[in-house]
Amino acid sequence: MYNRLMSYRRGYTDAFLKGVDEFVSYACQEMNLSNGKIRCPCPKFKNLKFFHFEEVKVYLYKKGFIPKY
């Protein structure tokens, strides 16, 4: 979940992509969705702001997860 980028070439690790998909799936099922939005656990928003799940994926791809999430 924290090992985001491949060290030997461009791109994201398979484990990171799988972790993002699993997180978003879980968040959409378990959390009380407000207009289809979930909290964003990226370092910029620190789980404080709500966004549509596709936007959360983009932020996670760009910034990763906050430490110890």
PDB file of N, CA, C, O and CB in Angstrom:
ATOM      1  N   MET A   1       0.821  -1.187   0.000  1.00  0.00           N
ATOM      2  CA  MET A   1       0.000   0.000   0.000  1.00  0.00           C
ATOM      3  C   MET A   1       0.871   1.260   0.000  1.00  0.00           C
ATOM      4  O   MET A   1       0.477   2.290  -0.546  1.00  0.00           O
ATOM      5  CB  MET A   1      -0.937  -0.007   1.206  1.00  0.00           C
ATOM      6  N   TYR A   2       2.047   1.176   0.608  1.00  0.00           N
ATOM      7  CA  TYR A   2       2.927   2.339   0.660  1.00  0.00           C
ATOM      8  C   TYR A   2       4.025   2.286  -0.394  1.00  0.00           C
ATOM      9  O   TYR A   2       4.619   3.315  -0.718  1.00  0.00           O
ATOM     10  CB  TYR A   2       3.545   2.455   2.031  1.00  0.00           C
ATOM     11  N   ASN A   3       4.299   1.113  -0.928  1.00  0.00           N
ATOM     12  CA  ASN A   3       5.316   0.956  -1.971  1.00  0.00           C
ATOM     13  C   ASN A   3       4.665   1.316  -3.302  1.00  0.00           C
ATOM     14  O   ASN A   3       4.218   0.440  -4.042  1.00  0.00           O
ATOM     15  CB  ASN A   3       5.904  -0.513  -1.997  1.00  0.00           C
ATOM     16  N   ARG A   4       4.617   2.608  -3.598  1.00  0.00           N
ATOM     17  CA  ARG A   4       3.811   3.134  -4.698  1.00  0.00           C
ATOM     18  C   ARG A   4       4.477   3.004  -6.065  1.00  0.00           C
ATOM     19  O   ARG A   4       3.851   2.527  -7.013  1.00  0.00           O
ATOM     20  CB  ARG A   4       3.496   4.572  -4.441  1.00  0.00           C
ATOM     21  N   LEU A   5       5.720   3.416  -6.177  1.00  0.00           N
ATOM     22  CA  LEU A   5       6.369   3.493  -7.489  1.00  0.00           C
ATOM     23  C   LEU A   5       7.396   2.385  -7.681  1.00  0.00           C
ATOM     24  O   LEU A   5       8.072   1.975  -6.737  1.00  0.00           O
ATOM     25  CB  LEU A   5       7.038   4.848  -7.665  1.00  0.00           C
ATOM     26  N   MET A   6       7.499   1.911  -8.905  1.00  0.00           N
ATOM     27  CA  MET A   6       8.517   0.913  -9.236  1.00  0.00           C
ATOM     28  C   MET A   6       9.884   1.587  -9.235  1.00  0.00           C
ATOM     29  O   MET A   6      10.025   2.718  -9.698  1.00  0.00           O
ATOM     30  CB  MET A   6       8.228   0.246 -10.619  1.00  0.00           C
ATOM     31  N   SER A   7      10.876   0.897  -8.719  1.00  0.00           N
ATOM     32  CA  SER A   7      12.201   1.503  -8.616  1.00  0.00           C
ATOM     33  C   SER A   7      12.993   1.393  -9.909  1.00  0.00           C
ATOM     34  O   SER A   7      13.874   2.216 -10.158  1.00  0.00           O
ATOM     35  CB  SER A   7      12.975   0.862  -7.494  1.00  0.00           C
ATOM     36  N   TYR A   8      12.709   0.414 -10.720  1.00  0.00           N
ATOM     37  CA  TYR A   8      13.524   0.162 -11.909  1.00  0.00           C
ATOM     38  C   TYR A   8      12.895   0.660 -13.205  1.00  0.00           C
ATOM     39  O   TYR A   8      13.534   0.605 -14.256  1.00  0.00           O
ATOM     40  CB  TYR A   8      13.792  -1.303 -12.029  1.00  0.00           C
ATOM     41  N   ARG A   9      11.666   1.141 -13.153  1.00  0.00           N
ATOM     42  CA  ARG A   9      11.036   1.698 -14.350  1.00  0.00           C
ATOM     43  C   ARG A   9       9.865   2.577 -13.939  1.00  0.00           C
ATOM     44  O   ARG A   9       9.484   2.615 -12.769  1.00  0.00           O
ATOM     45  CB  ARG A   9      10.565   0.573 -15.308  1.00  0.00           C
ATOM     46  N   ARG A  10       9.309   3.268 -14.891  1.00  0.00           N
ATOM     47  CA  ARG A  10       8.180   4.143 -14.598  1.00  0.00           C
ATOM     48  C   ARG A  10       6.928   3.324 -14.334  1.00  0.00           C
ATOM     49  O   ARG A  10       6.720   2.266 -14.929  1.00  0.00           O
ATOM     50  CB  ARG A  10       7.941   5.123 -15.753  1.00  0.00           C
ATOM     51  N   GLY A  11       6.110   3.823 -13.443  1.00  0.00           N
ATOM     52  CA  GLY A  11       4.822   3.188 -13.193  1.00  0.00           C
ATOM     53  C   GLY A  11       4.628   2.829 -11.733  1.00  0.00           C
ATOM     54  O   GLY A  11       5.528   2.967 -10.905  1.00  0.00           O
ATOM     55  N   TYR A  12       3.432   2.367 -11.449  1.00  0.00           N
ATOM     56  CA  TYR A  12       3.051   1.985 -10.090  1.00  0.00           C
ATOM     57  C   TYR A  12       3.230   0.490  -9.912  1.00  0.00           C
ATOM     58  O   TYR A  12       3.144  -0.277 -10.870  1.00  0.00           O
ATOM     59  CB  TYR A  12       1.595   2.394  -9.787  1.00  0.00           C
ATOM     60  N   THR A  13       3.479   0.084  -8.675  1.00  0.00           N
ATOM     61  CA  THR A  13       3.600  -1.342  -8.406  1.00  0.00           C
ATOM     62  C   THR A  13       2.215  -1.979  -8.459  1.00  0.00           C
ATOM     63  O   THR A  13       1.206  -1.324  -8.200  1.00  0.00           O
ATOM     64  CB  THR A  13       4.273  -1.593  -7.028  1.00  0.00           C
ATOM     65  N   ASP A  14       2.183  -3.247  -8.793  1.00  0.00           N
ATOM     66  CA  ASP A  14       0.911  -3.977  -8.831  1.00  0.00           C
ATOM     67  C   ASP A  14       0.264  -3.992  -7.453  1.00  0.00           C
ATOM     68  O   ASP A  14      -0.957  -3.890  -7.330  1.00  0.00           O
ATOM     69  CB  ASP A  14       1.125  -5.418  -9.333  1.00  0.00           C
ATOM     70  N   ALA A  15       1.094  -4.123  -6.410  1.00  0.00           N
ATOM     71  CA  ALA A  15       0.569  -4.159  -5.040  1.00  0.00           C
ATOM     72  C   ALA A  15      -0.102  -2.836  -4.677  1.00  0.00           C
ATOM     73  O   ALA A  15      -1.136  -2.831  -4.009  1.00  0.00           O
ATOM     74  CB  ALA A  15       1.698  -4.470  -4.039  1.00  0.00           C
ATOM     75  N   PHE A  16       0.473  -1.721  -5.109  1.00  0.00           N
ATOM     76  CA  PHE A  16      -0.119  -0.417  -4.820  1.00  0.00           C
ATOM     77  C   PHE A  16      -1.453  -0.258  -5.541  1.00  0.00           C
ATOM     78  O   PHE A  16      -2.436   0.170  -4.935  1.00  0.00           O
ATOM     79  CB  PHE A  16       0.842   0.710  -5.225  1.00  0.00           C
ATOM     80  N   LEU A  17      -1.497  -0.594  -6.820  1.00  0.00           N
ATOM     81  CA  LEU A  17      -2.747  -0.484  -7.579  1.00  0.00           C
ATOM     82  C   LEU A  17      -3.836  -1.356  -6.982  1.00  0.00           C
ATOM     83  O   LEU A  17      -4.992  -0.943  -6.888  1.00  0.00           O
ATOM     84  CB  LEU A  17      -2.520  -0.867  -9.039  1.00  0.00           C
ATOM     85  N   LYS A  18      -3.465  -2.560  -6.579  1.00  0.00           N
ATOM     86  CA  LYS A  18      -4.427  -3.456  -5.941  1.00  0.00           C
ATOM     87  C   LYS A  18      -4.899  -2.872  -4.605  1.00  0.00           C
ATOM     88  O   LYS A  18      -6.082  -2.945  -4.272  1.00  0.00           O
ATOM     89  CB  LYS A  18      -3.803  -4.854  -5.726  1.00  0.00           C
ATOM     90  N   GLY A  19      -3.967  -2.293  -3.845  1.00  0.00           N
ATOM     91  CA  GLY A  19      -4.314  -1.686  -2.563  1.00  0.00           C
ATOM     92  C   GLY A  19      -5.274  -0.519  -2.716  1.00  0.00           C
ATOM     93  O   GLY A  19      -6.203  -0.375  -1.922  1.00  0.00           O
ATOM     94  N   VAL A  20      -5.065   0.306  -3.715  1.00  0.00           N
ATOM     95  CA  VAL A  20      -5.964   1.435  -3.961  1.00  0.00           C
ATOM     96  C   VAL A  20      -7.356   0.919  -4.316  1.00  0.00           C
ATOM     97  O   VAL A  20      -8.354   1.407  -3.785  1.00  0.00           O
ATOM     98  CB  VAL A  20      -5.415   2.342  -5.095  1.00  0.00           C
ATOM     99  N   ASP A  21      -7.426  -0.056  -5.204  1.00  0.00           N
ATOM    100  CA  ASP A  21      -8.730  -0.619  -5.586  1.00  0.00           C
ATOM    101  C   ASP A  21      -9.435  -1.251  -4.392  1.00  0.00           C
ATOM    102  O   ASP A  21     -10.641  -1.072  -4.217  1.00  0.00           O
ATOM    103  CB  ASP A  21      -8.558  -1.662  -6.696  1.00  0.00           C
ATOM    104  N   GLU A  22      -8.690  -1.990  -3.568  1.00  0.00           N
ATOM    105  CA  GLU A  22      -9.290  -2.618  -2.391  1.00  0.00           C
ATOM    106  C   GLU A  22      -9.767  -1.573  -1.393  1.00  0.00           C
ATOM    107  O   GLU A  22     -10.846  -1.709  -0.817  1.00  0.00           O
ATOM    108  CB  GLU A  22      -8.291  -3.562  -1.723  1.00  0.00           C
ATOM    109  N   PHE A  23      -8.963  -0.524  -1.184  1.00  0.00           N
ATOM    110  CA  PHE A  23      -9.370   0.537  -0.268  1.00  0.00           C
ATOM    111  C   PHE A  23     -10.658   1.196  -0.735  1.00  0.00           C
ATOM    112  O   PHE A  23     -11.591   1.360   0.052  1.00  0.00           O
ATOM    113  CB  PHE A  23      -8.264   1.580  -0.135  1.00  0.00           C
ATOM    114  N   VAL A  24     -10.719   1.576  -2.004  1.00  0.00           N
ATOM    115  CA  VAL A  24     -11.897   2.271  -2.535  1.00  0.00           C
ATOM    116  C   VAL A  24     -13.124   1.361  -2.465  1.00  0.00           C
ATOM    117  O   VAL A  24     -14.206   1.820  -2.099  1.00  0.00           O
ATOM    118  CB  VAL A  24     -11.649   2.730  -3.997  1.00  0.00           C
ATOM    119  N   SER A  25     -12.976   0.092  -2.805  1.00  0.00           N
ATOM    120  CA  SER A  25     -14.100  -0.847  -2.724  1.00  0.00           C
ATOM    121  C   SER A  25     -14.610  -0.959  -1.298  1.00  0.00           C
ATOM    122  O   SER A  25     -15.815  -0.916  -1.050  1.00  0.00           O
ATOM    123  CB  SER A  25     -13.688  -2.231  -3.242  1.00  0.00           C
ATOM    124  N   TYR A  26     -13.682  -1.102  -0.370  1.00  0.00           N
ATOM    125  CA  TYR A  26     -14.063  -1.226   1.047  1.00  0.00           C
ATOM    126  C   TYR A  26     -14.728   0.059   1.543  1.00  0.00           C
ATOM    127  O   TYR A  26     -15.762   0.010   2.209  1.00  0.00           O
ATOM    128  CB  TYR A  26     -12.822  -1.552   1.915  1.00  0.00           C
ATOM    129  N   ALA A  27     -14.132   1.202   1.217  1.00  0.00           N
ATOM    130  CA  ALA A  27     -14.678   2.481   1.676  1.00  0.00           C
ATOM    131  C   ALA A  27     -16.082   2.706   1.130  1.00  0.00           C
ATOM    132  O   ALA A  27     -16.949   3.216   1.840  1.00  0.00           O
ATOM    133  CB  ALA A  27     -13.763   3.634   1.257  1.00  0.00           C
ATOM    134  N   CYS A  28     -16.310   2.333  -0.117  1.00  0.00           N
ATOM    135  CA  CYS A  28     -17.637   2.516  -0.717  1.00  0.00           C
ATOM    136  C   CYS A  28     -18.675   1.600  -0.080  1.00  0.00           C
ATOM    137  O   CYS A  28     -19.847   1.965   0.006  1.00  0.00           O
ATOM    138  CB  CYS A  28     -17.577   2.260  -2.221  1.00  0.00           C
ATOM    139  N   GLN A  29     -18.266   0.421   0.366  1.00  0.00           N
ATOM    140  CA  GLN A  29     -19.205  -0.527   0.971  1.00  0.00           C
ATOM    141  C   GLN A  29     -19.472  -0.217   2.440  1.00  0.00           C
ATOM    142  O   GLN A  29     -20.615  -0.291   2.891  1.00  0.00           O
ATOM    143  CB  GLN A  29     -18.673  -1.942   0.837  1.00  0.00           C
ATOM    144  N   GLU A  30     -18.432   0.128   3.182  1.00  0.00           N
ATOM    145  CA  GLU A  30     -18.537   0.233   4.627  1.00  0.00           C
ATOM    146  C   GLU A  30     -18.896   1.618   5.151  1.00  0.00           C
ATOM    147  O   GLU A  30     -19.530   1.735   6.200  1.00  0.00           O
ATOM    148  CB  GLU A  30     -17.267  -0.184   5.227  1.00  0.00           C
ATOM    149  N   MET A  31     -18.510   2.639   4.454  1.00  0.00           N
ATOM    150  CA  MET A  31     -18.745   3.985   4.964  1.00  0.00           C
ATOM    151  C   MET A  31     -20.113   4.484   4.522  1.00  0.00           C
ATOM    152  O   MET A  31     -20.658   4.069   3.499  1.00  0.00           O
ATOM    153  CB  MET A  31     -17.643   4.948   4.487  1.00  0.00           C
ATOM    154  N   ASN A  32     -20.637   5.377   5.323  1.00  0.00           N
ATOM    155  CA  ASN A  32     -21.896   6.017   4.979  1.00  0.00           C
ATOM    156  C   ASN A  32     -21.604   7.027   3.866  1.00  0.00           C
ATOM    157  O   ASN A  32     -21.092   8.116   4.127  1.00  0.00           O
ATOM    158  CB  ASN A  32     -22.558   6.710   6.236  1.00  0.00           C
ATOM    159  N   LEU A  33     -21.926   6.663   2.647  1.00  0.00           N
ATOM    160  CA  LEU A  33     -21.593   7.517   1.506  1.00  0.00           C
ATOM    161  C   LEU A  33     -22.473   8.760   1.500  1.00  0.00           C
ATOM    162  O   LEU A  33     -23.695   8.688   1.628  1.00  0.00           O
ATOM    163  CB  LEU A  33     -21.752   6.743   0.182  1.00  0.00           C
ATOM    164  N   SER A  34     -21.820   9.882   1.349  1.00  0.00           N
ATOM    165  CA  SER A  34     -22.510  11.155   1.250  1.00  0.00           C
ATOM    166  C   SER A  34     -22.432  11.604  -0.196  1.00  0.00           C
ATOM    167  O   SER A  34     -21.398  12.101  -0.644  1.00  0.00           O
ATOM    168  CB  SER A  34     -21.898  12.222   2.214  1.00  0.00           C
ATOM    169  N   ASN A  35     -23.519  11.429  -0.924  1.00  0.00           N
ATOM    170  CA  ASN A  35     -23.559  11.781  -2.348  1.00  0.00           C
ATOM    171  C   ASN A  35     -22.492  11.053  -3.148  1.00  0.00           C
ATOM    172  O   ASN A  35     -21.925  11.620  -4.081  1.00  0.00           O
ATOM    173  CB  ASN A  35     -23.391  13.279  -2.523  1.00  0.00           C
ATOM    174  N   GLY A  36     -22.214   9.814  -2.797  1.00  0.00           N
ATOM    175  CA  GLY A  36     -21.228   9.029  -3.525  1.00  0.00           C
ATOM    176  C   GLY A  36     -19.794   9.417  -3.230  1.00  0.00           C
ATOM    177  O   GLY A  36     -18.903   9.122  -4.027  1.00  0.00           O
ATOM    178  N   LYS A  37     -19.548  10.074  -2.101  1.00  0.00           N
ATOM    179  CA  LYS A  37     -18.204  10.546  -1.770  1.00  0.00           C
ATOM    180  C   LYS A  37     -17.637   9.782  -0.579  1.00  0.00           C
ATOM    181  O   LYS A  37     -18.368   9.337   0.306  1.00  0.00           O
ATOM    182  CB  LYS A  37     -18.222  12.050  -1.473  1.00  0.00           C
ATOM    183  N   ILE A  38     -16.317   9.645  -0.584  1.00  0.00           N
ATOM    184  CA  ILE A  38     -15.600   9.005   0.522  1.00  0.00           C
ATOM    185  C   ILE A  38     -14.460   9.920   0.948  1.00  0.00           C
ATOM    186  O   ILE A  38     -14.076  10.826   0.209  1.00  0.00           O
ATOM    187  CB  ILE A  38     -15.061   7.590   0.112  1.00  0.00           C
ATOM    188  N   ARG A  39     -13.921   9.682   2.142  1.00  0.00           N
ATOM    189  CA  ARG A  39     -12.791  10.472   2.633  1.00  0.00           C
ATOM    190  C   ARG A  39     -11.526  10.114   1.860  1.00  0.00           C
ATOM    191  O   ARG A  39     -11.323   8.961   1.479  1.00  0.00           O
ATOM    192  CB  ARG A  39     -12.580  10.245   4.149  1.00  0.00           C
ATOM    193  N   CYS A  40     -10.688  11.107   1.638  1.00  0.00           N
ATOM    194  CA  CYS A  40      -9.444  10.899   0.897  1.00  0.00           C
ATOM    195  C   CYS A  40      -8.261  10.784   1.872  1.00  0.00           C
ATOM    196  O   CYS A  40      -7.944  11.745   2.572  1.00  0.00           O
ATOM    197  CB  CYS A  40      -9.209  12.061  -0.110  1.00  0.00           C
ATOM    198  N   PRO A  41      -7.600   9.596   1.920  1.00  0.00           N
ATOM    199  CA  PRO A  41      -6.490   9.399   2.849  1.00  0.00           C
ATOM    200  C   PRO A  41      -5.116   9.738   2.256  1.00  0.00           C
ATOM    201  O   PRO A  41      -4.117   9.133   2.645  1.00  0.00           O
ATOM    202  CB  PRO A  41      -6.487   7.976   3.320  1.00  0.00           C
ATOM    203  N   CYS A  42      -5.053  10.681   1.336  1.00  0.00           N
ATOM    204  CA  CYS A  42      -3.751  11.087   0.789  1.00  0.00           C
ATOM    205  C   CYS A  42      -3.117  12.105   1.747  1.00  0.00           C
ATOM    206  O   CYS A  42      -3.814  12.681   2.582  1.00  0.00           O
ATOM    207  CB  CYS A  42      -3.906  11.697  -0.662  1.00  0.00           C
ATOM    208  N   PRO A  43      -1.808  12.328   1.633  1.00  0.00           N
ATOM    209  CA  PRO A  43      -1.134  13.281   2.526  1.00  0.00           C
ATOM    210  C   PRO A  43      -1.670  14.714   2.432  1.00  0.00           C
ATOM    211  O   PRO A  43      -1.584  15.469   3.400  1.00  0.00           O
ATOM    212  CB  PRO A  43       0.338  13.290   2.224  1.00  0.00           C
ATOM    213  N   LYS A  44      -2.212  15.084   1.297  1.00  0.00           N
ATOM    214  CA  LYS A  44      -2.718  16.448   1.132  1.00  0.00           C
ATOM    215  C   LYS A  44      -3.987  16.681   1.952  1.00  0.00           C
ATOM    216  O   LYS A  44      -4.135  17.731   2.577  1.00  0.00           O
ATOM    217  CB  LYS A  44      -2.994  16.732  -0.344  1.00  0.00           C
ATOM    218  N   PHE A  45      -4.908  15.702   1.955  1.00  0.00           N
ATOM    219  CA  PHE A  45      -6.204  15.893   2.610  1.00  0.00           C
ATOM    220  C   PHE A  45      -6.334  15.160   3.948  1.00  0.00           C
ATOM    221  O   PHE A  45      -7.268  15.428   4.704  1.00  0.00           O
ATOM    222  CB  PHE A  45      -7.298  15.439   1.691  1.00  0.00           C
ATOM    223  N   LYS A  46      -5.426  14.252   4.245  1.00  0.00           N
ATOM    224  CA  LYS A  46      -5.310  13.589   5.554  1.00  0.00           C
ATOM    225  C   LYS A  46      -6.625  13.038   6.086  1.00  0.00           C
ATOM    226  O   LYS A  46      -6.907  13.132   7.281  1.00  0.00           O
ATOM    227  CB  LYS A  46      -4.749  14.549   6.555  1.00  0.00           C
ATOM    228  N   ASN A  47      -7.415  12.469   5.208  1.00  0.00           N
ATOM    229  CA  ASN A  47      -8.677  11.828   5.587  1.00  0.00           C
ATOM    230  C   ASN A  47      -9.715  12.818   6.124  1.00  0.00           C
ATOM    231  O   ASN A  47     -10.621  12.423   6.858  1.00  0.00           O
ATOM    232  CB  ASN A  47      -8.413  10.763   6.627  1.00  0.00           C
ATOM    233  N   LEU A  48      -9.593  14.084   5.768  1.00  0.00           N
ATOM    234  CA  LEU A  48     -10.507  15.104   6.265  1.00  0.00           C
ATOM    235  C   LEU A  48     -11.530  15.564   5.234  1.00  0.00           C
ATOM    236  O   LEU A  48     -12.595  16.061   5.602  1.00  0.00           O
ATOM    237  CB  LEU A  48      -9.728  16.280   6.741  1.00  0.00           C
ATOM    238  N   LYS A  49     -11.228  15.409   3.962  1.00  0.00           N
ATOM    239  CA  LYS A  49     -12.127  15.894   2.908  1.00  0.00           C
ATOM    240  C   LYS A  49     -12.774  14.728   2.168  1.00  0.00           C
ATOM    241  O   LYS A  49     -12.188  13.655   2.023  1.00  0.00           O
ATOM    242  CB  LYS A  49     -11.363  16.789   1.916  1.00  0.00           C
ATOM    243  N   PHE A  50     -13.987  14.969   1.709  1.00  0.00           N
ATOM    244  CA  PHE A  50     -14.738  13.977   0.944  1.00  0.00           C
ATOM    245  C   PHE A  50     -14.652  14.294  -0.549  1.00  0.00           C
ATOM    246  O   PHE A  50     -14.732  15.450  -0.965  1.00  0.00           O
ATOM    247  CB  PHE A  50     -16.214  13.934   1.405  1.00  0.00           C
ATOM    248  N   PHE A  51     -14.484  13.225  -1.348  1.00  0.00           N
ATOM    249  CA  PHE A  51     -14.466  13.347  -2.798  1.00  0.00           C
ATOM    250  C   PHE A  51     -15.152  12.127  -3.396  1.00  0.00           C
ATOM    251  O   PHE A  51     -15.327  11.111  -2.723  1.00  0.00           O
ATOM    252  CB  PHE A  51     -13.011  13.491  -3.335  1.00  0.00           C
ATOM    253  N   HIS A  52     -15.536  12.234  -4.657  1.00  0.00           N
ATOM    254  CA  HIS A  52     -16.059  11.080  -5.391  1.00  0.00           C
ATOM    255  C   HIS A  52     -14.945  10.032  -5.436  1.00  0.00           C
ATOM    256  O   HIS A  52     -13.768  10.386  -5.490  1.00  0.00           O
ATOM    257  CB  HIS A  52     -16.540  11.482  -6.850  1.00  0.00           C
ATOM    258  N   PHE A  53     -15.304   8.754  -5.415  1.00  0.00           N
ATOM    259  CA  PHE A  53     -14.286   7.709  -5.310  1.00  0.00           C
ATOM    260  C   PHE A  53     -13.268   7.733  -6.447  1.00  0.00           C
ATOM    261  O   PHE A  53     -12.116   7.352  -6.239  1.00  0.00           O
ATOM    262  CB  PHE A  53     -14.948   6.365  -5.269  1.00  0.00           C
ATOM    263  N   GLU A  54     -13.661   8.169  -7.639  1.00  0.00           N
ATOM    264  CA  GLU A  54     -12.701   8.251  -8.745  1.00  0.00           C
ATOM    265  C   GLU A  54     -11.669   9.352  -8.490  1.00  0.00           C
ATOM    266  O   GLU A  54     -10.501   9.202  -8.850  1.00  0.00           O
ATOM    267  CB  GLU A  54     -13.435   8.510 -10.077  1.00  0.00           C
ATOM    268  N   GLU A  55     -12.092  10.447  -7.877  1.00  0.00           N
ATOM    269  CA  GLU A  55     -11.151  11.514  -7.525  1.00  0.00           C
ATOM    270  C   GLU A  55     -10.182  11.044  -6.448  1.00  0.00           C
ATOM    271  O   GLU A  55      -8.999  11.382  -6.483  1.00  0.00           O
ATOM    272  CB  GLU A  55     -11.906  12.767  -7.048  1.00  0.00           C
ATOM    273  N   VAL A  56     -10.680  10.266  -5.493  1.00  0.00           N
ATOM    274  CA  VAL A  56      -9.823   9.724  -4.435  1.00  0.00           C
ATOM    275  C   VAL A  56      -8.738   8.847  -5.051  1.00  0.00           C
ATOM    276  O   VAL A  56      -7.579   8.910  -4.641  1.00  0.00           O
ATOM    277  CB  VAL A  56     -10.659   8.913  -3.405  1.00  0.00           C
ATOM    278  N   LYS A  57      -9.107   8.037  -6.026  1.00  0.00           N
ATOM    279  CA  LYS A  57      -8.111   7.206  -6.704  1.00  0.00           C
ATOM    280  C   LYS A  57      -7.009   8.061  -7.323  1.00  0.00           C
ATOM    281  O   LYS A  57      -5.829   7.734  -7.201  1.00  0.00           O
ATOM    282  CB  LYS A  57      -8.777   6.347  -7.785  1.00  0.00           C
ATOM    283  N   VAL A  58      -7.384   9.146  -7.981  1.00  0.00           N
ATOM    284  CA  VAL A  58      -6.394  10.023  -8.622  1.00  0.00           C
ATOM    285  C   VAL A  58      -5.452  10.613  -7.573  1.00  0.00           C
ATOM    286  O   VAL A  58      -4.237  10.622  -7.771  1.00  0.00           O
ATOM    287  CB  VAL A  58      -7.098  11.159  -9.413  1.00  0.00           C
ATOM    288  N   TYR A  59      -5.998  11.103  -6.461  1.00  0.00           N
ATOM    289  CA  TYR A  59      -5.150  11.665  -5.415  1.00  0.00           C
ATOM    290  C   TYR A  59      -4.214  10.605  -4.836  1.00  0.00           C
ATOM    291  O   TYR A  59      -3.050  10.892  -4.553  1.00  0.00           O
ATOM    292  CB  TYR A  59      -6.011  12.272  -4.303  1.00  0.00           C
ATOM    293  N   LEU A  60      -4.710   9.401  -4.662  1.00  0.00           N
ATOM    294  CA  LEU A  60      -3.858   8.337  -4.130  1.00  0.00           C
ATOM    295  C   LEU A  60      -2.760   7.963  -5.116  1.00  0.00           C
ATOM    296  O   LEU A  60      -1.629   7.695  -4.711  1.00  0.00           O
ATOM    297  CB  LEU A  60      -4.695   7.105  -3.790  1.00  0.00           C
ATOM    298  N   TYR A  61      -3.078   7.941  -6.395  1.00  0.00           N
ATOM    299  CA  TYR A  61      -2.049   7.656  -7.404  1.00  0.00           C
ATOM    300  C   TYR A  61      -0.964   8.739  -7.378  1.00  0.00           C
ATOM    301  O   TYR A  61       0.223   8.434  -7.494  1.00  0.00           O
ATOM    302  CB  TYR A  61      -2.685   7.562  -8.821  1.00  0.00           C
ATOM    303  N   LYS A  62      -1.370   9.988  -7.228  1.00  0.00           N
ATOM    304  CA  LYS A  62      -0.411  11.088  -7.251  1.00  0.00           C
ATOM    305  C   LYS A  62       0.395  11.207  -5.960  1.00  0.00           C
ATOM    306  O   LYS A  62       1.604  11.436  -5.996  1.00  0.00           O
ATOM    307  CB  LYS A  62      -1.131  12.381  -7.513  1.00  0.00           C
ATOM    308  N   LYS A  63      -0.280  11.051  -4.818  1.00  0.00           N
ATOM    309  CA  LYS A  63       0.343  11.358  -3.530  1.00  0.00           C
ATOM    310  C   LYS A  63       0.587  10.153  -2.627  1.00  0.00           C
ATOM    311  O   LYS A  63       1.408  10.220  -1.712  1.00  0.00           O
ATOM    312  CB  LYS A  63      -0.502  12.330  -2.806  1.00  0.00           C
ATOM    313  N   GLY A  64      -0.119   9.054  -2.876  1.00  0.00           N
ATOM    314  CA  GLY A  64      -0.008   7.893  -1.996  1.00  0.00           C
ATOM    315  C   GLY A  64      -0.901   8.060  -0.771  1.00  0.00           C
ATOM    316  O   GLY A  64      -1.708   8.987  -0.702  1.00  0.00           O
ATOM    317  N   PHE A  65      -0.749   7.160   0.191  1.00  0.00           N
ATOM    318  CA  PHE A  65      -1.522   7.183   1.434  1.00  0.00           C
ATOM    319  C   PHE A  65      -0.757   7.936   2.513  1.00  0.00           C
ATOM    320  O   PHE A  65       0.471   8.005   2.477  1.00  0.00           O
ATOM    321  CB  PHE A  65      -1.844   5.748   1.907  1.00  0.00           C
ATOM    322  N   ILE A  66      -1.483   8.501   3.474  1.00  0.00           N
ATOM    323  CA  ILE A  66      -0.809   9.120   4.611  1.00  0.00           C
ATOM    324  C   ILE A  66      -0.081   8.021   5.389  1.00  0.00           C
ATOM    325  O   ILE A  66      -0.541   6.880   5.422  1.00  0.00           O
ATOM    326  CB  ILE A  66      -1.827   9.888   5.532  1.00  0.00           C
ATOM    327  N   PRO A  67       1.053   8.356   6.015  1.00  0.00           N
ATOM    328  CA  PRO A  67       1.796   7.342   6.771  1.00  0.00           C
ATOM    329  C   PRO A  67       0.944   6.724   7.879  1.00  0.00           C
ATOM    330  O   PRO A  67       0.142   7.408   8.515  1.00  0.00           O
ATOM    331  CB  PRO A  67       3.061   7.957   7.374  1.00  0.00           C
ATOM    332  N   LYS A  68       1.125   5.442   8.096  1.00  0.00           N
ATOM    333  CA  LYS A  68       0.454   4.661   9.148  1.00  0.00           C
ATOM    334  C   LYS A  68      -1.054   4.643   8.984  1.00  0.00           C
ATOM    335  O   LYS A  68      -1.779   4.531   9.972  1.00  0.00           O
ATOM    336  CB  LYS A  68       0.802   5.217  10.514  1.00  0.00           C
ATOM    337  N   TYR A  69      -1.540   4.750   7.757  1.00  0.00           N
ATOM    338  CA  TYR A  69      -2.994   4.744   7.548  1.00  0.00           C
ATOM    339  C   TYR A  69      -3.563   3.373   7.781  1.00  0.00           C
ATOM    340  O   TYR A  69      -4.771   3.176   7.652  1.00  0.00           O
ATOM    341  CB  TYR A  69      -3.345   5.215   6.144  1.00  0.00           C
TER     342      TYR A  69
END
